[in-house]
Amino acid sequence: MTPDDWDFGQGLKLAGVAVVCAILTATLVIAIGEAALNPRPPSVQASSSTSGSQ
């Protein structure tokens, strides 16, 4: 294996790592942005008290 081949292989590895990091970063940024811009409404919890006349 010549040094040029080794350098090319290292470049491909770095490019692959860069692509994976970019995808993960974009996914996190989009998820956090959606959570910040579209907050979930508070969930309605059923009350345990009964409404009956006594």
PDBQT receptor file of N, H, CA, C and O in Angstrom, charges set to zero:
ATOM      1  N   MET A   1       0.855  -1.177   0.000  1.00  0.00    +0.000 N 
ATOM      2  CA  MET A   1       0.000   0.000   0.000  1.00  0.00    +0.000 C 
ATOM      3  C   MET A   1       0.898   1.236   0.000  1.00  0.00    +0.000 C 
ATOM      4  O   MET A   1       1.763   1.390   0.861  1.00  0.00    +0.000 OA
ATOM      5  N   THR A   2       0.683   2.082  -0.949  1.00  0.00    +0.000 N 
ATOM      6  H   THR A   2      -0.020   1.957  -1.649  1.00  0.00    +0.000 HD
ATOM      7  CA  THR A   2       1.510   3.280  -1.054  1.00  0.00    +0.000 C 
ATOM      8  C   THR A   2       0.995   4.355  -0.091  1.00  0.00    +0.000 C 
ATOM      9  O   THR A   2      -0.155   4.301   0.344  1.00  0.00    +0.000 OA
ATOM     10  N   PRO A   3       1.831   5.310   0.233  1.00  0.00    +0.000 N 
ATOM     11  CA  PRO A   3       1.377   6.390   1.125  1.00  0.00    +0.000 C 
ATOM     12  C   PRO A   3       0.166   7.142   0.571  1.00  0.00    +0.000 C 
ATOM     13  O   PRO A   3      -0.683   7.604   1.334  1.00  0.00    +0.000 OA
ATOM     14  N   ASP A   4       0.088   7.263  -0.746  1.00  0.00    +0.000 N 
ATOM     15  H   ASP A   4       0.778   6.888  -1.366  1.00  0.00    +0.000 HD
ATOM     16  CA  ASP A   4      -1.071   7.951  -1.330  1.00  0.00    +0.000 C 
ATOM     17  C   ASP A   4      -2.361   7.168  -1.084  1.00  0.00    +0.000 C 
ATOM     18  O   ASP A   4      -3.408   7.755  -0.809  1.00  0.00    +0.000 OA
ATOM     19  N   ASP A   5      -2.277   5.835  -1.187  1.00  0.00    +0.000 N 
ATOM     20  H   ASP A   5      -1.427   5.359  -1.411  1.00  0.00    +0.000 HD
ATOM     21  CA  ASP A   5      -3.448   5.006  -0.925  1.00  0.00    +0.000 C 
ATOM     22  C   ASP A   5      -3.871   5.116   0.537  1.00  0.00    +0.000 C 
ATOM     23  O   ASP A   5      -5.059   5.187   0.852  1.00  0.00    +0.000 OA
ATOM     24  N   TRP A   6      -2.884   5.128   1.416  1.00  0.00    +0.000 N 
ATOM     25  H   TRP A   6      -1.919   5.070   1.160  1.00  0.00    +0.000 HD
ATOM     26  CA  TRP A   6      -3.181   5.243   2.849  1.00  0.00    +0.000 C 
ATOM     27  C   TRP A   6      -3.835   6.590   3.138  1.00  0.00    +0.000 C 
ATOM     28  O   TRP A   6      -4.807   6.654   3.890  1.00  0.00    +0.000 OA
ATOM     29  N   ASP A   7      -3.321   7.651   2.557  1.00  0.00    +0.000 N 
ATOM     30  H   ASP A   7      -2.532   7.599   1.946  1.00  0.00    +0.000 HD
ATOM     31  CA  ASP A   7      -3.894   8.984   2.746  1.00  0.00    +0.000 C 
ATOM     32  C   ASP A   7      -5.324   9.038   2.213  1.00  0.00    +0.000 C 
ATOM     33  O   ASP A   7      -6.199   9.644   2.831  1.00  0.00    +0.000 OA
ATOM     34  N   PHE A   8      -5.556   8.405   1.068  1.00  0.00    +0.000 N 
ATOM     35  H   PHE A   8      -4.845   7.913   0.566  1.00  0.00    +0.000 HD
ATOM     36  CA  PHE A   8      -6.896   8.377   0.499  1.00  0.00    +0.000 C 
ATOM     37  C   PHE A   8      -7.847   7.635   1.431  1.00  0.00    +0.000 C 
ATOM     38  O   PHE A   8      -8.980   8.069   1.639  1.00  0.00    +0.000 OA
ATOM     39  N   GLY A   9      -7.393   6.524   1.990  1.00  0.00    +0.000 N 
ATOM     40  H   GLY A   9      -6.473   6.171   1.821  1.00  0.00    +0.000 HD
ATOM     41  CA  GLY A   9      -8.221   5.757   2.927  1.00  0.00    +0.000 C 
ATOM     42  C   GLY A   9      -8.542   6.564   4.177  1.00  0.00    +0.000 C 
ATOM     43  O   GLY A   9      -9.671   6.543   4.666  1.00  0.00    +0.000 OA
ATOM     44  N   GLN A  10      -7.548   7.270   4.688  1.00  0.00    +0.000 N 
ATOM     45  H   GLN A  10      -6.630   7.287   4.291  1.00  0.00    +0.000 HD
ATOM     46  CA  GLN A  10      -7.768   8.108   5.865  1.00  0.00    +0.000 C 
ATOM     47  C   GLN A  10      -8.749   9.237   5.536  1.00  0.00    +0.000 C 
ATOM     48  O   GLN A  10      -9.590   9.593   6.360  1.00  0.00    +0.000 OA
ATOM     49  N   GLY A  11      -8.637   9.787   4.345  1.00  0.00    +0.000 N 
ATOM     50  H   GLY A  11      -7.953   9.497   3.675  1.00  0.00    +0.000 HD
ATOM     51  CA  GLY A  11      -9.558  10.842   3.930  1.00  0.00    +0.000 C 
ATOM     52  C   GLY A  11     -10.985  10.345   3.844  1.00  0.00    +0.000 C 
ATOM     53  O   GLY A  11     -11.918  11.052   4.227  1.00  0.00    +0.000 OA
ATOM     54  N   LEU A  12     -11.163   9.122   3.338  1.00  0.00    +0.000 N 
ATOM     55  H   LEU A  12     -10.405   8.548   3.027  1.00  0.00    +0.000 HD
ATOM     56  CA  LEU A  12     -12.506   8.541   3.274  1.00  0.00    +0.000 C 
ATOM     57  C   LEU A  12     -13.075   8.306   4.669  1.00  0.00    +0.000 C 
ATOM     58  O   LEU A  12     -14.258   8.541   4.916  1.00  0.00    +0.000 OA
ATOM     59  N   LYS A  13     -12.221   7.839   5.577  1.00  0.00    +0.000 N 
ATOM     60  H   LYS A  13     -11.260   7.647   5.377  1.00  0.00    +0.000 HD
ATOM     61  CA  LYS A  13     -12.673   7.630   6.956  1.00  0.00    +0.000 C 
ATOM     62  C   LYS A  13     -13.102   8.949   7.581  1.00  0.00    +0.000 C 
ATOM     63  O   LYS A  13     -14.149   9.028   8.224  1.00  0.00    +0.000 OA
ATOM     64  N   LEU A  14     -12.293   9.981   7.390  1.00  0.00    +0.000 N 
ATOM     65  H   LEU A  14     -11.443   9.917   6.868  1.00  0.00    +0.000 HD
ATOM     66  CA  LEU A  14     -12.634  11.291   7.951  1.00  0.00    +0.000 C 
ATOM     67  C   LEU A  14     -13.919  11.830   7.341  1.00  0.00    +0.000 C 
ATOM     68  O   LEU A  14     -14.741  12.416   8.045  1.00  0.00    +0.000 OA
ATOM     69  N   ALA A  15     -14.096  11.639   6.049  1.00  0.00    +0.000 N 
ATOM     70  H   ALA A  15     -13.428  11.163   5.477  1.00  0.00    +0.000 HD
ATOM     71  CA  ALA A  15     -15.316  12.091   5.386  1.00  0.00    +0.000 C 
ATOM     72  C   ALA A  15     -16.531  11.354   5.948  1.00  0.00    +0.000 C 
ATOM     73  O   ALA A  15     -17.578  11.963   6.167  1.00  0.00    +0.000 OA
ATOM     74  N   GLY A  16     -16.395  10.056   6.180  1.00  0.00    +0.000 N 
ATOM     75  H   GLY A  16     -15.544   9.562   6.002  1.00  0.00    +0.000 HD
ATOM     76  CA  GLY A  16     -17.493   9.277   6.760  1.00  0.00    +0.000 C 
ATOM     77  C   GLY A  16     -17.852   9.750   8.157  1.00  0.00    +0.000 C 
ATOM     78  O   GLY A  16     -19.027   9.883   8.496  1.00  0.00    +0.000 OA
ATOM     79  N   VAL A  17     -16.829  10.002   8.965  1.00  0.00    +0.000 N 
ATOM     80  H   VAL A  17     -15.874   9.894   8.689  1.00  0.00    +0.000 HD
ATOM     81  CA  VAL A  17     -17.068  10.500  10.323  1.00  0.00    +0.000 C 
ATOM     82  C   VAL A  17     -17.734  11.870  10.270  1.00  0.00    +0.000 C 
ATOM     83  O   VAL A  17     -18.636  12.147  11.061  1.00  0.00    +0.000 OA
ATOM     84  N   ALA A  18     -17.307  12.724   9.357  1.00  0.00    +0.000 N 
ATOM     85  H   ALA A  18     -16.575  12.499   8.714  1.00  0.00    +0.000 HD
ATOM     86  CA  ALA A  18     -17.894  14.052   9.224  1.00  0.00    +0.000 C 
ATOM     87  C   ALA A  18     -19.361  13.969   8.836  1.00  0.00    +0.000 C 
ATOM     88  O   ALA A  18     -20.181  14.729   9.352  1.00  0.00    +0.000 OA
ATOM     89  N   VAL A  19     -19.703  13.057   7.934  1.00  0.00    +0.000 N 
ATOM     90  H   VAL A  19     -19.037  12.440   7.515  1.00  0.00    +0.000 HD
ATOM     91  CA  VAL A  19     -21.099  12.899   7.504  1.00  0.00    +0.000 C 
ATOM     92  C   VAL A  19     -21.957  12.422   8.670  1.00  0.00    +0.000 C 
ATOM     93  O   VAL A  19     -23.049  12.945   8.891  1.00  0.00    +0.000 OA
ATOM     94  N   VAL A  20     -21.476  11.441   9.407  1.00  0.00    +0.000 N 
ATOM     95  H   VAL A  20     -20.589  11.016   9.227  1.00  0.00    +0.000 HD
ATOM     96  CA  VAL A  20     -22.233  10.925  10.552  1.00  0.00    +0.000 C 
ATOM     97  C   VAL A  20     -22.432  12.019  11.592  1.00  0.00    +0.000 C 
ATOM     98  O   VAL A  20     -23.535  12.179  12.116  1.00  0.00    +0.000 OA
ATOM     99  N   CYS A  21     -21.392  12.767  11.896  1.00  0.00    +0.000 N 
ATOM    100  H   CYS A  21     -20.496  12.638  11.471  1.00  0.00    +0.000 HD
ATOM    101  CA  CYS A  21     -21.502  13.856  12.877  1.00  0.00    +0.000 C 
ATOM    102  C   CYS A  21     -22.471  14.925  12.401  1.00  0.00    +0.000 C 
ATOM    103  O   CYS A  21     -23.241  15.454  13.203  1.00  0.00    +0.000 OA
ATOM    104  N   ALA A  22     -22.453  15.252  11.127  1.00  0.00    +0.000 N 
ATOM    105  H   ALA A  22     -21.827  14.823  10.475  1.00  0.00    +0.000 HD
ATOM    106  CA  ALA A  22     -23.361  16.267  10.587  1.00  0.00    +0.000 C 
ATOM    107  C   ALA A  22     -24.807  15.808  10.701  1.00  0.00    +0.000 C 
ATOM    108  O   ALA A  22     -25.684  16.598  11.052  1.00  0.00    +0.000 OA
ATOM    109  N   ILE A  23     -25.061  14.544  10.409  1.00  0.00    +0.000 N 
ATOM    110  H   ILE A  23     -24.348  13.902  10.124  1.00  0.00    +0.000 HD
ATOM    111  CA  ILE A  23     -26.433  14.028  10.497  1.00  0.00    +0.000 C 
ATOM    112  C   ILE A  23     -26.914  14.029  11.939  1.00  0.00    +0.000 C 
ATOM    113  O   ILE A  23     -28.043  14.436  12.213  1.00  0.00    +0.000 OA
ATOM    114  N   LEU A  24     -26.076  13.582  12.862  1.00  0.00    +0.000 N 
ATOM    115  H   LEU A  24     -25.159  13.251  12.640  1.00  0.00    +0.000 HD
ATOM    116  CA  LEU A  24     -26.467  13.578  14.273  1.00  0.00    +0.000 C 
ATOM    117  C   LEU A  24     -26.702  14.992  14.790  1.00  0.00    +0.000 C 
ATOM    118  O   LEU A  24     -27.668  15.236  15.513  1.00  0.00    +0.000 OA
ATOM    119  N   THR A  25     -25.832  15.915  14.427  1.00  0.00    +0.000 N 
ATOM    120  H   THR A  25     -25.047  15.717  13.840  1.00  0.00    +0.000 HD
ATOM    121  CA  THR A  25     -25.992  17.298  14.865  1.00  0.00    +0.000 C 
ATOM    122  C   THR A  25     -27.277  17.892  14.309  1.00  0.00    +0.000 C 
ATOM    123  O   THR A  25     -28.025  18.542  15.039  1.00  0.00    +0.000 OA
ATOM    124  N   ALA A  26     -27.539  17.678  13.031  1.00  0.00    +0.000 N 
ATOM    125  H   ALA A  26     -26.931  17.150  12.438  1.00  0.00    +0.000 HD
ATOM    126  CA  ALA A  26     -28.765  18.215  12.432  1.00  0.00    +0.000 C 
ATOM    127  C   ALA A  26     -30.007  17.623  13.090  1.00  0.00    +0.000 C 
ATOM    128  O   ALA A  26     -30.987  18.331  13.322  1.00  0.00    +0.000 OA
ATOM    129  N   THR A  27     -29.966  16.340  13.386  1.00  0.00    +0.000 N 
ATOM    130  H   THR A  27     -29.170  15.765  13.197  1.00  0.00    +0.000 HD
ATOM    131  CA  THR A  27     -31.107  15.694  14.033  1.00  0.00    +0.000 C 
ATOM    132  C   THR A  27     -31.365  16.300  15.409  1.00  0.00    +0.000 C 
ATOM    133  O   THR A  27     -32.509  16.584  15.765  1.00  0.00    +0.000 OA
ATOM    134  N   LEU A  28     -30.298  16.495  16.180  1.00  0.00    +0.000 N 
ATOM    135  H   LEU A  28     -29.369  16.265  15.891  1.00  0.00    +0.000 HD
ATOM    136  CA  LEU A  28     -30.456  17.076  17.511  1.00  0.00    +0.000 C 
ATOM    137  C   LEU A  28     -30.955  18.515  17.436  1.00  0.00    +0.000 C 
ATOM    138  O   LEU A  28     -31.832  18.905  18.207  1.00  0.00    +0.000 OA
ATOM    139  N   VAL A  29     -30.416  19.297  16.531  1.00  0.00    +0.000 N 
ATOM    140  H   VAL A  29     -29.703  18.980  15.905  1.00  0.00    +0.000 HD
ATOM    141  CA  VAL A  29     -30.828  20.696  16.403  1.00  0.00    +0.000 C 
ATOM    142  C   VAL A  29     -32.298  20.786  16.005  1.00  0.00    +0.000 C 
ATOM    143  O   VAL A  29     -33.038  21.606  16.548  1.00  0.00    +0.000 OA
ATOM    144  N   ILE A  30     -32.721  19.955  15.066  1.00  0.00    +0.000 N 
ATOM    145  H   ILE A  30     -32.120  19.289  14.625  1.00  0.00    +0.000 HD
ATOM    146  CA  ILE A  30     -34.118  19.970  14.635  1.00  0.00    +0.000 C 
ATOM    147  C   ILE A  30     -35.040  19.537  15.773  1.00  0.00    +0.000 C 
ATOM    148  O   ILE A  30     -36.081  20.154  15.999  1.00  0.00    +0.000 OA
ATOM    149  N   ALA A  31     -34.662  18.486  16.483  1.00  0.00    +0.000 N 
ATOM    150  H   ALA A  31     -33.817  17.984  16.300  1.00  0.00    +0.000 HD
ATOM    151  CA  ALA A  31     -35.496  18.000  17.588  1.00  0.00    +0.000 C 
ATOM    152  C   ALA A  31     -35.619  19.045  18.694  1.00  0.00    +0.000 C 
ATOM    153  O   ALA A  31     -36.710  19.277  19.214  1.00  0.00    +0.000 OA
ATOM    154  N   ILE A  32     -34.509  19.668  19.047  1.00  0.00    +0.000 N 
ATOM    155  H   ILE A  32     -33.623  19.480  18.624  1.00  0.00    +0.000 HD
ATOM    156  CA  ILE A  32     -34.543  20.689  20.097  1.00  0.00    +0.000 C 
ATOM    157  C   ILE A  32     -35.333  21.908  19.628  1.00  0.00    +0.000 C 
ATOM    158  O   ILE A  32     -36.089  22.494  20.402  1.00  0.00    +0.000 OA
ATOM    159  N   GLY A  33     -35.161  22.288  18.368  1.00  0.00    +0.000 N 
ATOM    160  H   GLY A  33     -34.546  21.812  17.739  1.00  0.00    +0.000 HD
ATOM    161  CA  GLY A  33     -35.910  23.421  17.842  1.00  0.00    +0.000 C 
ATOM    162  C   GLY A  33     -37.400  23.167  17.829  1.00  0.00    +0.000 C 
ATOM    163  O   GLY A  33     -38.178  24.048  18.193  1.00  0.00    +0.000 OA
ATOM    164  N   GLU A  34     -37.808  21.996  17.423  1.00  0.00    +0.000 N 
ATOM    165  H   GLU A  34     -37.175  21.280  17.127  1.00  0.00    +0.000 HD
ATOM    166  CA  GLU A  34     -39.231  21.665  17.422  1.00  0.00    +0.000 C 
ATOM    167  C   GLU A  34     -39.791  21.652  18.835  1.00  0.00    +0.000 C 
ATOM    168  O   GLU A  34     -40.908  22.116  19.066  1.00  0.00    +0.000 OA
ATOM    169  N   ALA A  35     -39.028  21.129  19.776  1.00  0.00    +0.000 N 
ATOM    170  H   ALA A  35     -38.120  20.752  19.589  1.00  0.00    +0.000 HD
ATOM    171  CA  ALA A  35     -39.485  21.092  21.157  1.00  0.00    +0.000 C 
ATOM    172  C   ALA A  35     -39.614  22.508  21.729  1.00  0.00    +0.000 C 
ATOM    173  O   ALA A  35     -40.523  22.783  22.513  1.00  0.00    +0.000 OA
ATOM    174  N   ALA A  36     -38.711  23.396  21.337  1.00  0.00    +0.000 N 
ATOM    175  H   ALA A  36     -37.973  23.173  20.700  1.00  0.00    +0.000 HD
ATOM    176  CA  ALA A  36     -38.751  24.762  21.851  1.00  0.00    +0.000 C 
ATOM    177  C   ALA A  36     -39.872  25.570  21.200  1.00  0.00    +0.000 C 
ATOM    178  O   ALA A  36     -40.511  26.386  21.865  1.00  0.00    +0.000 OA
ATOM    179  N   LEU A  37     -40.115  25.353  19.921  1.00  0.00    +0.000 N 
ATOM    180  H   LEU A  37     -39.596  24.690  19.381  1.00  0.00    +0.000 HD
ATOM    181  CA  LEU A  37     -41.119  26.144  19.213  1.00  0.00    +0.000 C 
ATOM    182  C   LEU A  37     -42.524  25.594  19.356  1.00  0.00    +0.000 C 
ATOM    183  O   LEU A  37     -43.492  26.347  19.251  1.00  0.00    +0.000 OA
ATOM    184  N   ASN A  38     -42.656  24.313  19.593  1.00  0.00    +0.000 N 
ATOM    185  H   ASN A  38     -41.870  23.701  19.679  1.00  0.00    +0.000 HD
ATOM    186  CA  ASN A  38     -43.974  23.681  19.725  1.00  0.00    +0.000 C 
ATOM    187  C   ASN A  38     -44.065  22.944  21.053  1.00  0.00    +0.000 C 
ATOM    188  O   ASN A  38     -44.029  21.714  21.078  1.00  0.00    +0.000 OA
ATOM    189  N   PRO A  39     -44.184  23.680  22.161  1.00  0.00    +0.000 N 
ATOM    190  CA  PRO A  39     -44.255  22.982  23.448  1.00  0.00    +0.000 C 
ATOM    191  C   PRO A  39     -45.548  22.173  23.552  1.00  0.00    +0.000 C 
ATOM    192  O   PRO A  39     -46.591  22.578  23.038  1.00  0.00    +0.000 OA
ATOM    193  N   ARG A  40     -45.465  21.069  24.197  1.00  0.00    +0.000 N 
ATOM    194  H   ARG A  40     -44.618  20.739  24.615  1.00  0.00    +0.000 HD
ATOM    195  CA  ARG A  40     -46.637  20.215  24.362  1.00  0.00    +0.000 C 
ATOM    196  C   ARG A  40     -47.587  20.860  25.364  1.00  0.00    +0.000 C 
ATOM    197  O   ARG A  40     -47.147  21.404  26.376  1.00  0.00    +0.000 OA
ATOM    198  N   PRO A  41     -48.882  20.802  25.087  1.00  0.00    +0.000 N 
ATOM    199  CA  PRO A  41     -49.835  21.345  26.072  1.00  0.00    +0.000 C 
ATOM    200  C   PRO A  41     -49.821  20.466  27.320  1.00  0.00    +0.000 C 
ATOM    201  O   PRO A  41     -49.559  19.266  27.240  1.00  0.00    +0.000 OA
ATOM    202  N   PRO A  42     -50.103  21.070  28.467  1.00  0.00    +0.000 N 
ATOM    203  CA  PRO A  42     -50.102  20.249  29.690  1.00  0.00    +0.000 C 
ATOM    204  C   PRO A  42     -51.160  19.162  29.597  1.00  0.00    +0.000 C 
ATOM    205  O   PRO A  42     -52.273  19.393  29.123  1.00  0.00    +0.000 OA
ATOM    206  N   SER A  43     -50.799  17.993  30.050  1.00  0.00    +0.000 N 
ATOM    207  H   SER A  43     -49.895  17.805  30.435  1.00  0.00    +0.000 HD
ATOM    208  CA  SER A  43     -51.740  16.881  29.967  1.00  0.00    +0.000 C 
ATOM    209  C   SER A  43     -52.835  17.060  31.009  1.00  0.00    +0.000 C 
ATOM    210  O   SER A  43     -52.586  17.526  32.121  1.00  0.00    +0.000 OA
ATOM    211  N   VAL A  44     -54.033  16.687  30.635  1.00  0.00    +0.000 N 
ATOM    212  H   VAL A  44     -54.236  16.308  29.731  1.00  0.00    +0.000 HD
ATOM    213  CA  VAL A  44     -55.179  16.801  31.538  1.00  0.00    +0.000 C 
ATOM    214  C   VAL A  44     -55.263  15.520  32.335  1.00  0.00    +0.000 C 
ATOM    215  O   VAL A  44     -55.386  14.427  31.783  1.00  0.00    +0.000 OA
ATOM    216  N   GLN A  45     -55.195  15.675  33.636  1.00  0.00    +0.000 N 
ATOM    217  H   GLN A  45     -55.095  16.563  34.085  1.00  0.00    +0.000 HD
ATOM    218  CA  GLN A  45     -55.257  14.501  34.503  1.00  0.00    +0.000 C 
ATOM    219  C   GLN A  45     -56.660  14.398  35.075  1.00  0.00    +0.000 C 
ATOM    220  O   GLN A  45     -57.264  15.394  35.471  1.00  0.00    +0.000 OA
ATOM    221  N   ALA A  46     -57.160  13.183  35.110  1.00  0.00    +0.000 N 
ATOM    222  H   ALA A  46     -56.669  12.374  34.788  1.00  0.00    +0.000 HD
ATOM    223  CA  ALA A  46     -58.484  12.952  35.670  1.00  0.00    +0.000 C 
ATOM    224  C   ALA A  46     -58.435  13.135  37.174  1.00  0.00    +0.000 C 
ATOM    225  O   ALA A  46     -57.542  12.610  37.839  1.00  0.00    +0.000 OA
ATOM    226  N   SER A  47     -59.377  13.867  37.705  1.00  0.00    +0.000 N 
ATOM    227  H   SER A  47     -60.102  14.293  37.165  1.00  0.00    +0.000 HD
ATOM    228  CA  SER A  47     -59.397  14.074  39.151  1.00  0.00    +0.000 C 
ATOM    229  C   SER A  47     -60.066  12.866  39.819  1.00  0.00    +0.000 C 
ATOM    230  O   SER A  47     -60.931  12.218  39.229  1.00  0.00    +0.000 OA
ATOM    231  N   SER A  48     -59.663  12.584  41.022  1.00  0.00    +0.000 N 
ATOM    232  H   SER A  48     -58.960  13.110  41.501  1.00  0.00    +0.000 HD
ATOM    233  CA  SER A  48     -60.203  11.413  41.736  1.00  0.00    +0.000 C 
ATOM    234  C   SER A  48     -61.457  11.772  42.522  1.00  0.00    +0.000 C 
ATOM    235  O   SER A  48     -62.123  10.885  43.056  1.00  0.00    +0.000 OA
ATOM    236  N   SER A  49     -61.791  13.056  42.602  1.00  0.00    +0.000 N 
ATOM    237  H   SER A  49     -61.250  13.777  42.168  1.00  0.00    +0.000 HD
ATOM    238  CA  SER A  49     -62.993  13.440  43.345  1.00  0.00    +0.000 C 
ATOM    239  C   SER A  49     -64.234  13.235  42.470  1.00  0.00    +0.000 C 
ATOM    240  O   SER A  49     -64.194  13.413  41.253  1.00  0.00    +0.000 OA
ATOM    241  N   THR A  50     -65.310  12.864  43.110  1.00  0.00    +0.000 N 
ATOM    242  H   THR A  50     -65.342  12.719  44.099  1.00  0.00    +0.000 HD
ATOM    243  CA  THR A  50     -66.572  12.665  42.381  1.00  0.00    +0.000 C 
ATOM    244  C   THR A  50     -67.459  13.865  42.600  1.00  0.00    +0.000 C 
ATOM    245  O   THR A  50     -67.452  14.472  43.671  1.00  0.00    +0.000 OA
ATOM    246  N   SER A  51     -68.209  14.197  41.600  1.00  0.00    +0.000 N 
ATOM    247  H   SER A  51     -68.214  13.704  40.730  1.00  0.00    +0.000 HD
ATOM    248  CA  SER A  51     -69.111  15.351  41.714  1.00  0.00    +0.000 C 
ATOM    249  C   SER A  51     -70.533  14.849  41.906  1.00  0.00    +0.000 C 
ATOM    250  O   SER A  51     -71.297  14.739  40.947  1.00  0.00    +0.000 OA
ATOM    251  N   GLY A  52     -70.879  14.552  43.130  1.00  0.00    +0.000 N 
ATOM    252  H   GLY A  52     -70.259  14.641  43.909  1.00  0.00    +0.000 HD
ATOM    253  CA  GLY A  52     -72.231  14.065  43.440  1.00  0.00    +0.000 C 
ATOM    254  C   GLY A  52     -72.841  14.941  44.511  1.00  0.00    +0.000 C 
ATOM    255  O   GLY A  52     -72.114  15.499  45.333  1.00  0.00    +0.000 OA
ATOM    256  N   SER A  53     -74.141  15.077  44.523  1.00  0.00    +0.000 N 
ATOM    257  H   SER A  53     -74.731  14.624  43.854  1.00  0.00    +0.000 HD
ATOM    258  CA  SER A  53     -74.793  15.894  45.553  1.00  0.00    +0.000 C 
ATOM    259  C   SER A  53     -75.041  15.034  46.762  1.00  0.00    +0.000 C 
ATOM    260  O   SER A  53     -75.364  13.851  46.652  1.00  0.00    +0.000 OA
ATOM    261  N   GLN A  54     -74.883  15.659  47.947  1.00  0.00    +0.000 N 
ATOM    262  H   GLN A  54     -74.621  16.619  48.037  1.00  0.00    +0.000 HD
ATOM    263  CA  GLN A  54     -75.102  14.916  49.187  1.00  0.00    +0.000 C 
ATOM    264  C   GLN A  54     -76.173  15.549  49.984  1.00  0.00    +0.000 C 
ATOM    265  O   GLN A  54     -76.504  15.066  51.067  1.00  0.00    +0.000 OA
TER     266      GLN A  54
